[in-house]
Amino acid sequence: MPKVKLTIVESRCRSGYHRKGESYIVEDICPPICHELWNNIYPNVCVLLNGGILDYGNSKEKRFEAKCPDNGRVLIRGEVLE
C-alpha cells in the first residue's frame, strides 16, 4: 500500500495548531491534524492510499493541494511516496 506525505505549505491557523513546513506520513490512520482540515482532505488521501489518481488541473496526478475550510487559512499538499 502506498504512503501519502502531507505537508503544510502555508499557515495562518487561528489556533496555532499548524505551522508552515510541518509534514506527516499517512499509512492508514489520521495524522495529528485538526479534524476540519482532515475531513476536507480525507477523500483525496483515501484515493491516493488505494492507488488512485486525482484530477489536478488539466492533468491527472498522484498529488493534491487543499485549503482549510476556515477561510483557507491553511494550505496543505498531499503526495504519494513511492
TACOR-V753285 format. One line per field, one symbol per residue. phi: phi as a letter, one per 30 degrees, with the letter a starting at -180 (. if undefined). psi: psi as a letter, one per 20 degrees, with the letter a starting at -180 (. if undefined). burial: 1 if it has 16 or more other ideal C-beta (glycine too) atoms within 10 Angstrom, else 0. A space follows every 50 residues. Layout:
BEGIN
phi: ???
psi: ???
burial: ???
END
This chain:
BEGIN
phi: .dccccbddbbbeddidcbejdbbcccabdddcdddddddceeddddddc idbcdbicbcbcaabbcdddiidbcbccbdcd
psi: prqppppogqplphijhqqpiqqqppgirprmrqhggghhigggggghhj jrqqpncjrprlrrqqqqimkkhppqppqpp.
burial: 00010101001010000100010001000000110011011001101110 00010000000101011100001111111100
END
